[in-house]
Amino acid sequence: MNFVFLMDPLHAVIMDKDTSFILMLGAHRRGHKVYFLPDGGITRLNGKLHFHAVEVTPQQVAEKPFTENKSIILKETDVHAVFVRSDPPFDEQYLLNTWLLDLLPKHIPVINRPSGIRTVNEKIWATQFTAVIPPALVGRNRKDLLDFLAKEKNIVAKPTGGHGGQSVFQVQSGGANANVILETLTHNWQKEIILQKFIPESKDGDKRILLLNGEPLGAVLRMHAEDDHRNNFFAGGKPLRTEINGRDREIIAVLKPRLQELGLYLVGIDVIGEYLIEVNVTSPTCLQEMNRLSGTHGEDKILDFVENLIDQ
């Protein structure tokens, strides 16, 4: 089968960290052909999609994770599955890619479904599930933001479109930098941000749970460095072994029907203590860390699922 991966440039891939890499390696080991598709590589011609892709051979060589074999134009009839693995932010190019991929014949699975990706902002979408999230506010109004801070006393403030822990601040009421942080994040009150009540259990790390078609695939605990409050790996966090507990399963049960309805097959949710914090659908990560800590090969379960979608 021909598996196409729409993703960031190959030179940016970190062999022992990227979920995209281990999925590509797993597909190659199964005998599938693996293709790298860059932004701008999709053409719509006479009602059909064409993919300007590069056939690659993934290899576990840190200095060169891929051998680039040949450039090729794949017709949509040549493609068996497409994996959307571009990193956020969800910008105009990301949106355009989803519009084009929406036009694929329905028997060609896209992981994740483009319309589902468009629907779920990774910070805002979760705020509808008020029973499983901490108190939260999305907005730009100065009084609203400052009132929320005054009520909750200790909050986390972040952009609605951020990723990897970028521009995430812990803000305390009465703090000398509280106003300037909110002013900066909102671009002088001109851009929406999200505020959440600070969860004290964050000192013990946050749990990334990977879901496959709404069911838990595994989990990893992300623990912040000593000099940072953020648990993200991009911000210096480290992975630790963890288990999926009863509260996690309650949260998953709330999300599962909605994720399945939207065709969001591979999703990463972030849980701190008793609370859901984010739902990651664009390019969920942590599969390699989870594999190493649990001694499993989660990519095989994902590929089994995709192959079954194709067979159906």
KOLBA-57678 format. One record per residue (C-alpha): residue in three letters; z, x, y. Coordinates in steps of 0.001 Angstrom, whole numbers, padded with zeros to 6 digits, always signed. Each point is the difference from the previous one (the first is absolute). Layout:
BEGIN
ALAZXY ...
REM end
This chain:
BEGIN
MET+000000+000000+000000 ASN-000499+000990+003626 PHE+003198-000028+002086 VAL-000394+000396+003773 PHE+002925+001207+002130 LEU-000220-000767+003714 MET+002415+002524+001476 ASP+000716+002670+002572 PRO-001887+003329-000229 LEU+000430+001936-003238 HIS+001341+003080+001777 ALA+003053-002039+001051 VAL+001023-000779-003589 ILE+003206+001645-001255 MET-000457+000417-003740 ASP+003625-000394-001112 LYS+000915-002777+002453 ASP-002891-002387+000603 THR-000109-003230-001979 SER-003760-000112+000562 PHE-000397+003322-001795 ILE+001923-001022-003110 LEU-001957-003258-000215 MET-003264+001923+000244 LEU+001161+002548-002555 GLY+001054-002760-002370 ALA-003360-001750+000363 HIS-001829+003266-000671 ARG+002074+000649-003137 ARG-001039-003421-001292 GLY-003650+000900+000345 HIS-000739-001960+003156 LYS-002144+001465+002750 VAL+001988+000515+003200 TYR-001592-000267+003442 PHE+001404+000882+003426 LEU-001074-002417+002746 PRO+000694+001016+003615 ASP+000312-002216+003044 GLY-003518-000894+001092 GLY-001315+000220-003556 ILE-000635-003721-000483 THR-003384-001460+000943 ARG-000983-003671-000105 LEU-003761-000240-000628 ASN-001917-003183-000747 GLY+003120-001818-001120 LYS+001246+002781-002302 LEU+002585+002747+000373 HIS-000899+003642-000507 PHE+002538+002823-000237 HIS-000766+003504+001278 ALA+002433+001746-002322 VAL+000691+003367-001599 GLU+000631+000308-003726 VAL+003095+002154-000478 THR+001931+001555-002837 PRO+003754-000022+000686 GLN+001820+003069-001275 GLN+003591+001186+000136 VAL-000714+003018+002166 ALA+002083-000114+003182 GLU-002493+001982+002081 LYS-002922-002163-001111 PRO+001003-003397-001423 PHE-003638-001102-000267 THR-003330+001388-001047 GLU-002716-001772+001957 ASN-002917-000622-002331 LYS-002711-001879+001859 SER-000582-002446+002814 ILE-001400-003311-001101 ILE-000805-003473+001289 LEU+001591-002563-002294 LYS-001279-003550+000054 GLU+002646-002685-000343 THR-001377-000710-003469 ASP+000959+003576-000970 VAL+003655-000420+000969 HIS+002727-001281-002328 ALA+003056+000232+002283 VAL+000904+001123+003513 PHE+003391+001441+000947 VAL+000909-000268+003695 ARG+002150+003072+000560 SER-000462+000830+003697 ASP+003264+000820+001720 PRO+001217-002139+002921 PRO-000229-000708+002867 PHE-001890-003235-000544 ASP-002518+000606+002766 GLU-003487-001260+000855 GLN-001631+002144-002717 TYR+002476-001245-002607 LEU-000735-003583+001044 LEU-003772+000564-000175 ASN+000336+001444-003509 THR+001839-003119-001165 TRP-002639-002291+001505 LEU-002753+001827-001856 LEU+001897+000175-003297 ASP+000607-003756+000237 LEU-003744-000370-000609 LEU+000104+001583-003464 PRO-000702-002361-002898 LYS+003289-001516-001161 HIS-000252+001531-003485 ILE+000487+003489+001501 PRO+003753+000459+000537 VAL+001223+001643+003188 ILE+003487+001525-000157 ASN+001368-001459+002262 ARG-002013-003106+000937 PRO-001319+000547+003550 SER+001048-003420+001302 GLY+003520+000645-001309 ILE+000201+003339+001785 ARG-001060-001697+003244 THR+002641-002691-000427 VAL+002982+002276-000576 ASN+001177+002163+002841 GLU+002397+002317-001795 LYS+002813-000554+002505 ILE-000540-003555+001295 TRP-000973-001897-003168 ALA+003397+000555-001622 THR+001810-001732+002885 GLN-000850-003441-001435 PHE+002328+000623-002950 THR+003186-000449+001990 ALA+002243-000311-003067 VAL-000701+003571-001106 ILE-000518+001951+003250 PRO+002485+001223+002625 PRO+000066-001695+003424 ALA-003290+000931+001685 LEU-002010-000532+003159 VAL-003675+000566+000744 GLY-001035-000020+003637 ARG-000366+001832+003280 ASN+002079-002081+002428 ARG+002549+002300+001583 LYS+002824-002544+000113 ASP-000573-001080-003601 LEU+000119+003582-001232 LEU+003089+000926+001982 ASP+001781-003223-000996 PHE-000693+000745-003663 LEU+001404+003507+000422 ALA+003084-001346+001775 LYS+000628-002506-002802 GLU-000588+002297-002993 LYS+001514+003133+001642 ASN-001804+002410-002332 ILE-003708-000433-000766 VAL-003173+001728-001170 ALA-003028-000216+002305 LYS-003558+000810-001113 PRO-003663-000756+000720 THR-001594-002918-001849 GLY-002787+002266-001232 GLY+001799+003248-000767 HIS+000189+001827-003327 GLY+001720+002971-001591 GLY+003107-000436+002142 GLN-001853+000766+003225 SER+001692-001196+003209 VAL+002936-001605-001829 PHE+003184+000100+002087 GLN+003599-000961-000615 VAL+001272-001565+003236 GLN+003573-000914+000886 SER+001119-002402+002690 GLY+001224+001927+003018 GLY-001765+003166-001108 ALA-001337+002135+002811 ASN-003526-000022-001450 ALA-000152-003653-001111 ASN-002059-001263+002932 VAL-002425+002897+000044 ILE-000614-000266-003770 LEU-000874-003687+000242 GLU-002040+000592+003143 THR-001947+002804-001683 LEU-000642-001849-003265 THR-001236-003093+001848 HIS-002131+002053+002418 ASN+001998-001373+002930 TRP+000480-003411-001601 GLN-003737-000459-000615 LYS-000098+000347-003793 GLU+001865-001807-002771 ILE+002490+001923-002129 ILE+002418-000957-002763 LEU+003772+000235+000145 GLN+002233-000310-003059 LYS+003737+000055-000382 PHE+001093+003434-001195 ILE+001028-000077-003661 PRO+002916+002405-000657 GLU-001142+000477-003609 SER-002965+001951+001363 LYS+002282+003035-000133 ASP-000414-000262-003779 GLY-003815-000037+000257 ASP-002617-002711-000249 LYS-001618-001190-003185 ARG-003797-000101-000365 ILE-000955-002433-002752 LEU-003602-000087-001158 LEU-001274-003396-001103 LEU-003004-000618-002227 ASN-001245-003572+000312 GLY+003456-001010+001211 GLU+001914+001691-002827 PRO+002090+003175+000423 LEU-001785+003135-001133 GLY+002854+002324+000890 ALA+002105+001282+002870 VAL+001084+003139+001788 LEU+002837+000581+002453 ARG-000994+001805+003192 MET+002867+001978+001520 HIS-000151+001312+003562 ALA+000503+003614+000965 GLU+003368+000963+001486 ASP-001418+000200+003533 ASP-001971-003302-000024 HIS+000772-003694-000503 ARG-003463-000800-001446 ASN-000434-000062-003772 ASN-003810+000263-000055 PHE-001405+002996-001855 PHE-002243+000796+002978 ALA+003179+000311+002056 GLY+001630+002421-002431 GLY+001584-002433-002456 LYS+000360+000963-003648 PRO-000473-002136-003139 LEU+002896-000933-002271 ARG+000179-002007-003197 THR+001045-003646+000367 GLU+000024-003315-001837 ILE-001278-003469+000848 ASN+003053-002251+000286 GLY+000602-003730+000065 ARG-000366-000338+003773 ASP-003282+001909-000121 ARG-001276-002485-002579 GLU+001026-002920+002220 ILE-002047+001492+002835 ILE-002957+000620-002314 ALA+000143-003591-001256 VAL-000264-001252+003594 LEU-003053+002178+000694 LYS-001861-000257-003325 PRO-001818-003344+000418 ARG-001149+000864+003504 LEU-001251+003453-001007 GLN-001909-001418-002962 GLU-001497-002740+002155 LEU-001281+002619+002456 GLY-001398+002343-002659 LEU+002421+002768+000963 TYR+000151+001678-003383 LEU+001543+003378+000877 VAL+002829-000275+002526 GLY+002948+002134+001051 ILE+003101-001756+001308 ASP+002854+001767+001769 VAL+003554-001171-000632 ILE+003200+001203+001685 GLY+003217-001315-001468 GLU-000464-003764-000424 TYR-002982-000269+002335 LEU-003787+000128-000090 ILE-001232+002198+002853 GLU-003791+000314-000400 VAL-002885-001055-002235 ASN-002631+002754-000290 VAL-003495-001152-001001 THR-002517+002370+001590 SER+000605+003179-001994 PRO+003360-000186-001822 THR+001349+003361-001099 CYS+002792+001618-002075 LEU-001672-000415-003408 GLN+000073+003718-000779 GLU+003670+000338+000976 MET+000830-003039-002124 ASN-001908+001439-002953 ARG+001834+003312+000116 LEU+003453-001559+000322 SER-000520-002590-002738 GLY-002237+001982-002354 THR-002646-002740+000098 HIS-003686-000235+000897 GLY-000204-002991+002294 GLU-003653+000647+000737 ASP-000843-000978-003575 LYS+001545-003438+000461 ILE-001886-000445+003272 LEU-003295+001028-001577 ASP+000643-002247-003001 PHE+000434-002874+002432 VAL-003200+000840+001919 GLU-002027+000353-003184 ASN+001288-003403-001106 LEU-001073-001516+003335 ILE-003481+001426-000558 ASP-000164-001355-003559 GLN+001028-003442+001228 
REM end
